[in-house]
Amino acid sequence: MYQVDWTQRDRWRHEEAPATLPAPRLDPADVAGVMLLHWQEHCVECAVPLCYSSCQLYVARADRRCARFAYGIARDPAGGGPLGFGADIRFRRWGKLEAEITGRRVSLPAQAGLDRIDFAAARLAAAARPLGRLVDPSRSIANDVLDKLRAQAFRRMGRPWRDYDAFVIECFNPGETVVRLSVTMFAGAVAVMRHGVDLHPGANFCAIPMALPADPGGDTPYRLMVHPDGDAEARLIFTWLDFVVLREGARLPEAAPSRSVPAAKVKCVAWDLDNTLWRGVLVEDGAAGLAIRPEAVALVHRLDERGIIQTIVSKNNHDEAIAVLRGAGLEAYFLHPAINWGQKSANLRQIAQRLNIGLDTFALIDDQPFERQEVASALPMVRTYPEAPLDALLERPEFDVPVTSASRQRRLSYLTEVQRERALEVFSGDYAEFLRSCEITVRIFAPSTPQEIARCLELIDRTNQLNLSGRRHEPQAFAELLADPAVLCFAIECADRFGSYGLVGFASIAGWDSVPTLRDFVMSCRVAQKRVEHCVLGWAARRARARGHAKLNADLRVTARNTPLTKVFEDMRFATETAEADRRLLSLDLAQADLDDDGIIGLDSRALDEVAACGA
C-alpha cells in the first residue's frame, strides 16, 4: 500500500510519458499473504523543521513538509500487480520510500480492500484540508489525524507473522541507465541490514531474504527505507514491494536476466597488455621482445588528465608483467591490476567492487575478439573496444568529460587509498599502532577563501554519518556565521604519509560567555575510524578548559545515519544532560575528563591558538 495523500495526478499525466509495463513476474495467485506495509514519501536528510528555511532543496508539499517526489506517488493502472496498479514515483534528490515494519500478515484480497479504504480516507482528508487550515495554517490537521489512525490500525490488523519467504521487489525502470536501489532496515536509529539492487532499464525482479525481529511491533520501531543510491534522481514504477508468504508448492521467479546498458560516461578503462598496451606476447617473446605502443602511452596520459581511472585485466604472469610496466614508468597509472589467468569478466567485477564504482562505467580495450565477447556476454553494461585505432577514442561522447584540477588528481586520490589499504593488510600490530605508523596530521584553521568556504558548505550539505546537528546553511547565513565574533568556526584538514585527504571537516562552537556548545560538527567519511574526530574534540575540550570553563556541550540531533558520530561522543565520555524527541544535549565534565593527547595524530592548531573571540 502506498501513500496517495499528496499525489498530483494531473501533473503526473502531463509530465510523464506513458509506460508500457509487462505483466508481473510474480503471479499474485502464488502468494498466500503479505506483510501490511504503508509506503510513504520521506527525505533521506530530513531535518524538520530546520530544513524548511535552510535547505536549498526544500519544495513545499500541501502539508508544508518537503516534497521529495516530483508528483507524489501516482497509481498507474498499467502496472497490474497485487493492488492492480504500479506505484509511479519520480525520486528527487534525497527522496526515499519508507514504511514501518508491522509484522502483521494479511491476504492479498484483504490488502486490496484496505487499500481502497485508505484511498477513500485520503480523498476525504484532502477535502477537509481547507477547514483545518482555518484552525492552523501551518499544517494539515486532517492528514495528521489520518496518519495517527492509520498507524494504530496497521498495528492491529491481520495476524502476527515472522516467517516470510522473501522481500520482493518488482520494478520497471523507464530510464536509459541503471539505477542502484538501496534497501535498508532500521531498528530505531540503527541500520541492521543493507542491500543493494541494480535496476536495469526495463523490467526488474529481485527477491531478498530478510530476517525479521522477534517482535517488530514492540518498543523498538523497525522501518524499511528504499531509495536510489548516490542522491540520484530517477523515475521508477513498483508493482511488488512486499514481504511475501508463498502458497504451498509455489516458487519465486528467477531473477530477470540482465539487460543493462552502459552509463553515459566512462569512469574506468581496463587495458589488456599483450598486443594492446605493448606489441608482442610476454610469455612468448619475453620482456626484451616487447615494444610499448606510443599511441597507447599517449592515451593513458590523456585519460589520466580527464580523471578517467585505469586498470589492467590481462592473462599473464603477474610479477613479470608488473616489472615491464614499472620499467616503462606506467605502473602507477593502473589501480588494482588483475593480471592472472582467470576470466576477465570476473576480474572486472572484483575491480569494480574495490573501486566502488558501477560496472556500467567501465570500458575494456583488448585486441582479442574472444575476450571482448566474453566480457560483453557476461557484462553487457561494459563497453569494449579493439586495440586500434586508439587516437580517435577520446572523440567519442562517453569519454567527453571536462578536464579540471580535481580530475587531474583523481587517480592520485585512489592510489593513496590503495596504499593505505595495503599498509593495513600487512601491518602486524594493533590498530592504534597502525594509525601511528600512518603519521596522520590534522590542521585546524578558519576557512577564508571561496574554495574553503564552498567545501565547508558541501560537507554540511552532504555529510550524514559524521554530522552532529544535521543543520543546513544557506550561503549568506553561513557567511554571517563565519563572521560572528561570538562563534568559533574552524575547518579541518587531514593528511598522512600516503597523501592529503584535503579539507574534511567543519565545526562551530558558540556560548563562550557561558557554556561553550558545539552547534556544528561535520566530518567526511574518508577519515572515519581514524580518530580524527577524537583529536578535534579533544582539542576543543582542552581549549574550553584552558579558558576556565567547566563543561563543553554538544547539541546532537539523533538521526538514522549518524550513529558513528554518537559513538565518538560516547568514547569521549560525553553524557546526556537533556533529551527531547530526537534532540540530545551532550555534556563533557572538563574537570573529570581525560584530555591528554594520545599521540596518535599530529595536531597543528596554531592558526586558531591566538584567536580570542568573546573568550573563545
C-alpha positions in Angstrom: 0.0 0.0 0.0 1.2 3.5 -0.8 0.6 7.0 0.4 -1.6 8.8 -2.0 -2.4 11.8 0.2 -0.1 14.1 -1.8 -0.4 12.7 -5.4 -0.6 15.4 -8.1 -2.2 13.2 -10.7 -2.7 15.9 -13.3 0.9 16.8 -13.1 1.9 13.1 -13.5 -0.2 12.7 -16.6 1.2 15.9 -18.1 4.9 15.3 -17.3 5.4 11.6 -17.7 5.3 9.6 -20.8 3.0 6.5 -20.5 5.0 3.4 -19.7 4.2 0.0 -21.2 4.7 -2.4 -18.4 4.9 -6.2 -18.8 2.8 -8.5 -16.6 4.3 -9.0 -13.1 6.6 -12.0 -13.0 5.4 -12.9 -9.5 1.8 -14.2 -10.0 -0.5 -13.0 -7.2 -2.1 -16.5 -7.3 1.2 -17.9 -5.9 1.1 -15.6 -2.8 -0.7 -16.6 0.3 -0.1 -13.4 2.2 1.9 -10.2 2.6 3.0 -8.0 5.4 0.8 -5.0 5.9 3.1 -2.0 4.9 2.3 1.6 4.1 5.0 3.2 1.9 5.3 6.9 2.4 7.4 9.8 1.0 10.3 10.9 3.1 13.6 12.7 2.8 16.9 10.9 3.4 18.3 14.1 5.0 15.2 15.1 6.9 15.9 17.8 9.5 12.3 19.0 10.2 11.6 21.9 10.7 15.0 23.5 10.3 15.2 22.4 6.7 12.1 24.3 5.7 14.1 27.5 5.9 17.7 26.3 5.4 17.7 23.5 2.8 18.2 24.6 -0.8 16.2 21.5 -2.0 13.1 22.3 0.1 9.9 22.2 -2.0 6.7 22.7 0.0 4.1 20.0 -0.1 0.4 20.7 0.7 1.2 19.9 4.4 4.3 22.2 4.3 6.6 19.2 4.5 9.2 18.7 1.8 8.1 17.1 -1.5 10.9 14.7 -2.4 8.8 13.1 -5.1 8.0 15.2 -8.2 4.3 14.4 -8.1 3.8 12.2 -5.1 3.0 8.5 -5.7 0.9 8.1 -8.8 -1.2 4.9 -9.3 -0.6 3.7 -12.8 -3.3 1.2 -13.8 -1.0 -0.3 -16.4 1.2 -1.7 -13.7 -1.0 -4.6 -12.6 0.4 -6.3 -9.5 -1.3 -7.3 -6.3 -3.1 -3.9 -5.9 -4.0 -3.6 -9.6 -1.6 -0.6 -10.2 2.0 0.3 -10.4 3.3 2.9 -7.9 4.9 5.5 -10.2 7.5 7.7 -8.5 10.0 10.2 -9.8 12.5 10.5 -7.0 14.1 13.9 -6.5 17.4 14.2 -4.8 17.3 12.7 -1.2 13.8 11.3 -1.8 13.0 7.9 -0.2 10.2 5.5 0.4 9.8 4.4 4.0 7.5 2.0 5.8 7.1 0.8 9.3 7.6 -3.0 9.6 4.4 -4.0 11.3 4.9 -7.8 11.2 1.1 -8.2 10.5 0.2 -10.6 7.8 -2.9 -10.2 5.6 -4.2 -11.9 2.5 -4.0 -10.1 -0.9 -7.8 -9.6 -1.0 -7.6 -8.1 2.5 -4.7 -5.8 1.4 -6.6 -4.7 -1.6 -9.7 -3.9 0.5 -7.7 -1.9 3.0 -6.1 0.0 0.1 -9.5 1.0 -1.2 -10.5 2.2 2.2 -7.2 4.1 2.7 -7.6 5.7 -0.7 -11.1 6.9 0.1 -9.9 8.2 3.5 -7.1 10.2 1.8 -9.6 11.8 -0.5 -11.8 12.8 2.5 -8.7 14.2 4.3 -7.9 16.3 1.2 -11.4 17.6 1.0 -11.2 18.6 4.7 -7.8 20.2 4.4 -9.1 23.8 3.8 -11.2 23.7 7.0 -8.2 22.5 9.0 -6.1 25.4 7.6 -8.6 27.8 9.3 -7.5 26.4 12.7 -3.8 26.0 12.0 -2.5 27.2 8.6 1.0 25.7 9.3 -0.1 22.1 8.9 -2.7 19.7 7.6 -4.8 18.7 10.6 -6.9 16.2 8.6 -3.9 14.4 7.3 -2.3 14.3 10.8 -5.4 12.7 12.2 -5.4 10.2 9.3 -1.8 9.3 9.9 -2.4 8.5 13.5 -5.5 6.4 12.8 -3.6 4.6 10.0 -0.7 3.8 12.2 -2.9 2.4 15.0 -5.0 0.4 12.6 -2.0 -1.2 10.9 -0.5 -2.4 14.2 -3.8 -4.3 14.9 -5.0 -5.7 11.6 -4.0 -9.1 10.3 -2.1 -11.5 12.5 1.5 -11.6 13.8 3.8 -13.4 11.4 7.6 -13.6 11.1 8.3 -16.3 8.5 8.1 -14.5 5.2 9.7 -16.2 2.2 11.4 -13.0 0.9 11.2 -9.3 0.5 10.2 -9.0 -3.2 10.9 -6.0 -5.4 9.4 -5.9 -8.9 10.1 -2.6 -10.6 10.0 -1.1 -14.0 12.8 1.4 -14.9 11.7 3.5 -17.8 15.1 5.3 -18.0 18.1 4.6 -20.1 20.7 3.9 -17.3 21.0 1.5 -14.4 19.6 2.8 -11.1 21.2 1.4 -7.9 18.5 1.0 -5.3 19.4 0.9 -1.6 17.2 -1.2 0.8 17.9 -0.6 4.5 16.3 -1.9 7.6 16.5 0.2 10.8 15.9 -0.8 14.4 15.3 2.6 15.9 18.1 4.8 14.5 20.5 1.8 13.9 20.8 0.3 10.4 20.7 -3.5 10.9 20.5 -4.6 7.3 21.5 -3.1 3.9 21.1 -4.5 0.4 21.7 -3.0 -3.0 19.8 -3.8 -6.1 20.7 -2.8 -9.7 17.5 -1.8 -11.6 18.3 -2.0 -15.3 16.3 -0.3 -18.0 13.0 -2.2 -18.4 11.5 -4.8 -16.0 13.3 -6.0 -12.9 12.6 -8.6 -10.3 14.5 -9.3 -7.1 13.8 -11.4 -4.0 15.8 -10.6 -0.9 16.0 -13.0 2.0 15.5 -10.8 5.1 15.5 -12.0 8.7 12.8 -10.1 10.8 13.0 -9.2 14.5 11.1 -11.4 17.0 8.7 -8.5 17.9 8.7 -5.9 15.1 5.7 -4.1 16.7 7.4 -3.9 20.1 9.1 -1.0 21.9 11.8 -0.6 19.2 10.3 0.6 16.0 11.6 -1.2 12.8 11.5 0.6 9.5 12.4 -0.2 5.9 13.9 2.5 3.7 14.2 2.3 -0.1 15.9 5.0 -2.3 18.2 5.4 -5.3 21.9 5.4 -4.3 24.1 8.4 -4.5 21.4 11.1 -4.3 20.3 10.0 -7.7 17.1 11.3 -9.3 15.1 8.6 -11.2 11.6 7.5 -12.2 10.7 4.0 -11.0 7.4 2.1 -11.2 6.9 -0.5 -8.4 4.4 -3.4 -8.7 5.7 -5.5 -5.9 7.4 -4.0 -2.8 6.4 -6.6 -0.2 7.3 -9.2 2.3 5.5 -12.3 0.8 4.4 -15.7 2.0 4.1 -18.2 -0.9 1.4 -20.8 -1.2 2.5 -24.4 -0.7 4.3 -25.6 -3.7 4.8 -22.2 -5.2 8.3 -20.8 -6.0 9.7 -17.4 -6.5 10.5 -16.5 -10.1 14.2 -16.5 -11.1 15.7 -13.0 -11.2 15.2 -11.4 -14.6 18.1 -11.6 -16.9 20.3 -8.6 -17.1 19.6 -6.1 -19.9 21.9 -3.5 -18.6 23.3 -0.8 -20.7 26.5 1.3 -20.3 26.3 4.6 -18.4 26.6 7.8 -20.3 30.2 8.4 -19.3 33.2 6.1 -18.8 34.9 6.3 -15.4 37.4 3.4 -15.7 39.3 1.9 -18.7 40.6 -1.6 -18.3 43.6 -2.4 -20.5 44.7 -5.7 -21.9 48.5 -6.0 -22.2 49.7 -8.3 -25.0 49.4 -6.7 -28.4 47.3 -3.9 -26.8 49.4 -1.8 -24.4 52.5 -3.3 -25.9 53.4 -5.1 -29.1 54.3 -8.7 -28.5 53.3 -11.5 -26.1 55.1 -11.5 -22.8 55.2 -15.3 -22.2 56.4 -16.0 -25.7 58.7 -13.0 -26.5 59.9 -12.2 -23.0 60.3 -8.7 -21.7 63.1 -7.9 -24.2 60.9 -8.8 -27.1 58.1 -6.3 -26.3 57.6 -2.7 -27.5 55.4 -0.3 -25.7 52.9 1.3 -28.1 53.4 5.1 -28.1 49.8 5.7 -29.0 48.8 3.6 -26.0 51.0 5.6 -23.7 49.6 8.9 -25.1 46.1 7.6 -24.4 47.0 6.5 -20.8 48.2 10.1 -20.1 45.2 11.8 -21.7 42.7 9.6 -19.8 44.5 10.3 -16.6 44.2 14.1 -17.3 40.5 13.7 -17.6 40.1 11.9 -14.3 39.2 8.6 -16.0 40.9 6.0 -13.9 42.6 2.9 -15.4 43.3 -0.7 -14.5 44.5 -3.9 -16.2 42.8 -7.2 -17.0 45.4 -9.4 -18.6 46.0 -13.2 -18.8 49.7 -13.1 -17.9 52.3 -13.8 -15.2 51.7 -11.0 -12.6 55.2 -10.3 -11.4 56.7 -10.3 -14.9 54.0 -8.0 -16.3 54.3 -5.6 -13.4 58.1 -5.4 -14.0 57.6 -4.4 -17.6 55.1 -1.7 -16.6 57.4 -0.4 -13.9 60.3 -0.3 -16.3 58.2 1.8 -18.7 57.1 4.2 -16.0 53.4 3.2 -16.3 52.8 1.1 -13.1 51.4 3.9 -11.1 48.7 4.7 -13.7 46.8 1.4 -13.1 44.7 0.7 -10.0 44.0 -2.8 -8.7 45.5 -4.5 -11.8 44.2 -8.1 -12.3 47.0 -9.9 -14.0 46.2 -13.6 -13.8 44.7 -16.5 -15.8 41.1 -16.0 -14.7 38.1 -14.8 -16.7 38.2 -11.1 -17.5 34.6 -10.6 -16.6 35.2 -12.0 -13.1 38.2 -9.8 -12.7 36.3 -6.7 -13.8 33.6 -7.5 -11.2 36.2 -7.6 -8.4 37.9 -4.4 -9.6 34.5 -2.5 -9.7 33.8 -3.7 -6.1 37.2 -2.5 -4.9 36.9 0.9 -6.6 33.3 1.2 -5.5 32.0 2.3 -8.9 29.4 0.7 -11.2 30.4 -1.8 -13.9 28.3 0.2 -16.3 31.1 2.9 -16.2 33.8 0.5 -17.3 35.4 0.1 -20.8 37.7 -2.6 -21.9 40.4 -2.3 -24.6 41.5 -5.7 -25.9 43.0 -7.0 -29.1 41.3 -10.4 -28.8 37.7 -10.7 -30.2 37.1 -13.7 -27.9 38.0 -11.7 -24.8 35.8 -8.8 -25.8 32.9 -11.2 -26.5 33.4 -13.0 -23.1 33.1 -9.7 -21.3 30.2 -8.4 -23.5 28.3 -11.6 -22.9 28.8 -11.7 -19.1 28.8 -7.9 -18.5 26.7 -6.3 -21.3 27.0 -2.9 -19.4 30.7 -2.8 -20.1 31.8 -1.1 -23.3 34.5 -3.0 -25.3 36.9 -1.6 -27.9 39.6 -3.2 -30.1 43.3 -2.2 -29.7 43.2 0.1 -32.7 42.6 2.8 -33.6 43.3 4.4 -30.2 43.7 8.1 -31.3 40.0 8.5 -32.0 38.7 7.0 -28.8 38.7 10.3 -26.9 36.4 11.9 -29.6 33.6 9.5 -28.6 30.9 11.1 -26.3 31.4 8.6 -23.5 34.9 9.9 -23.0 33.9 13.6 -23.2 34.4 14.8 -19.7 35.8 18.1 -18.5 39.5 18.5 -17.5 39.8 20.1 -14.1 42.3 20.3 -11.3 40.2 17.8 -9.4 40.1 15.4 -12.4 43.9 15.5 -12.6 44.2 14.4 -9.0 41.6 11.7 -9.1 44.0 8.8 -9.8 46.3 10.0 -7.0 43.4 10.1 -4.6 42.5 6.5 -5.4 46.2 5.5 -5.4 46.8 6.8 -1.9 43.7 5.0 -0.7 45.1 1.8 -2.2 48.4 2.3 -0.4 46.5 2.8 2.9 44.6 -0.5 2.4 47.8 -2.3 1.6 49.6 -0.9 4.6 46.7 -2.0 6.9 46.7 -5.5 5.3 50.4 -6.2 6.1 50.5 -4.4 9.5 51.0 -6.9 12.3 50.4 -4.7 15.3 47.2 -3.3 16.8 45.1 -0.7 15.2 46.4 2.2 17.3 49.9 1.3 16.3 48.9 1.2 12.7 47.4 4.7 12.9 50.6 6.0 14.4 52.6 4.4 11.6 50.4 6.3 9.1 51.7 9.6 10.5 48.3 11.3 10.4 48.3 15.1 10.8 45.4 17.4 11.3 45.3 21.2 10.8 42.6 23.4 12.3 42.1 26.8 10.8 39.5 29.4 10.0 38.1 29.0 6.5 38.5 32.2 4.5 38.9 31.5 0.7 35.9 31.0 -1.5 37.1 27.4 -2.2 37.4 26.6 1.5 34.0 28.1 2.3 32.4 26.2 -0.5 33.9 23.0 0.6 32.7 23.5 4.2 29.1 24.1 2.9 29.4 21.0 0.7 30.4 18.9 3.8 27.5 20.3 5.8 25.0 19.5 3.0 26.3 16.1 2.1 27.7 14.5 5.3 25.3 12.2 7.1 27.2 9.6 9.3 29.5 12.2 11.0 27.1 15.1 11.3 26.3 16.5 14.8 23.2 18.5 14.2 22.1 17.9 10.6 21.7 21.7 10.2 21.9 23.1 6.7 23.1 26.6 5.9 22.3 29.0 3.1 25.4 30.6 1.7 24.5 34.0 3.1 23.6 32.6 6.5 26.9 30.7 6.5 28.9 33.8 5.7 27.2 35.5 8.7 28.0 32.6 10.9 31.7 32.7 9.9 31.8 36.5 10.6 30.1 36.2 14.0 32.7 37.2 16.7 30.8 35.2 19.3 31.2 31.9 17.5 34.4 30.0 16.9 34.3 28.5 13.4 37.0 26.3 12.1 37.8 23.9 9.2 39.8 20.7 9.5 42.4 19.4 7.0 43.9 16.0 7.2 46.9 14.2 5.6 49.0 11.1 6.3 52.2 9.7 4.9 50.4 8.4 1.8 48.9 11.8 0.8 46.4 14.5 1.6 42.7 14.0 2.3 42.1 17.7 1.8 39.5 19.7 3.8 37.5 17.1 5.6 35.6 18.8 8.4 33.9 21.9 9.8 32.8 22.9 13.3 31.3 25.9 15.1 31.3 26.5 18.9 29.0 29.1 20.4 28.3 30.2 24.0 31.8 31.1 25.1 30.3 33.7 27.5 28.5 30.9 29.4 28.9 27.2 28.3 30.7 26.6 25.1 28.5 24.4 22.9 29.2 22.6 19.6 26.5 23.6 17.2 28.0 22.2 14.0 30.4 19.3 13.7 30.7 17.5 10.4 33.5 15.2 9.2 34.0 13.5 5.9 33.6 9.7 6.0 37.0 9.5 4.3 38.7 9.9 7.6 36.2 7.9 9.7 37.6 5.4 12.1 41.0 7.2 12.1 40.4 9.0 15.4 40.4 12.4 13.7 37.1 13.2 15.3 38.6 12.3 18.8 41.6 14.5 18.1 39.5 17.6 17.2 37.0 17.2 20.0 39.9 16.7 22.4 41.5 20.0 21.2 38.1 21.8 21.6 37.7 20.5 25.2 41.3 21.5 26.2 40.7 24.9 24.7 37.5 25.3 26.8 39.2 24.1 30.0 42.1 26.4 29.4 39.7 29.4 29.3 38.1 28.5 32.6 35.0 26.6 31.5 33.7 23.6 33.5 31.8 21.9 30.6 31.8 21.5 26.9 28.4 20.8 25.5 27.3 19.4 22.1 23.8 19.9 20.5 23.2 16.5 18.9 20.2 15.6 16.7 20.0 11.8 16.5 19.3 10.5 13.0 19.1 7.2 11.4 22.5 7.7 9.9 24.8 9.5 12.4 25.3 6.6 14.8 29.0 6.5 14.1 29.3 10.1 15.4 27.3 9.4 18.6 29.8 6.5 19.3 32.6 9.1 19.1 30.9 11.2 21.8 30.5 8.1 23.9 34.2 7.3 23.5 35.0 10.9 24.7 32.7 10.4 27.8 30.1 12.9 26.9 26.9 12.4 28.9 23.3 13.2 28.0 22.2 16.2 30.0 18.8 16.6 28.5 16.8 14.7 25.8 13.6 15.6 23.9 12.4 13.7 20.9 15.5 13.3 18.6 17.5 16.1 20.3 20.2 15.4 22.9 22.2 18.0 24.8 25.5 16.2 25.5 27.9 17.5 28.1 31.6 16.8 28.9 32.8 17.4 32.5 36.1 19.1 31.8 37.3 18.6 35.4 36.9 14.8 35.2 37.7 14.2 31.5 40.9 12.7 30.4 42.0 15.1 27.8 45.6 14.1 27.4 46.8 13.8 23.8 47.3 10.1 23.0 49.9 11.0 20.4 48.3 9.1 17.6 47.6 12.2 15.5 49.8 15.2 15.0 47.8 18.4 15.5 48.5 21.9 14.1 46.2 24.4 15.7 48.5 27.4 15.5 46.1 29.3 13.2 43.5 29.4 16.0 45.5 29.3 19.2 45.7 33.1 19.2 42.1 33.7 18.4 40.2 35.4 21.2 36.6 35.9 20.2 34.5 36.5 23.2 36.8 34.4 25.3 37.0 31.7 22.7 
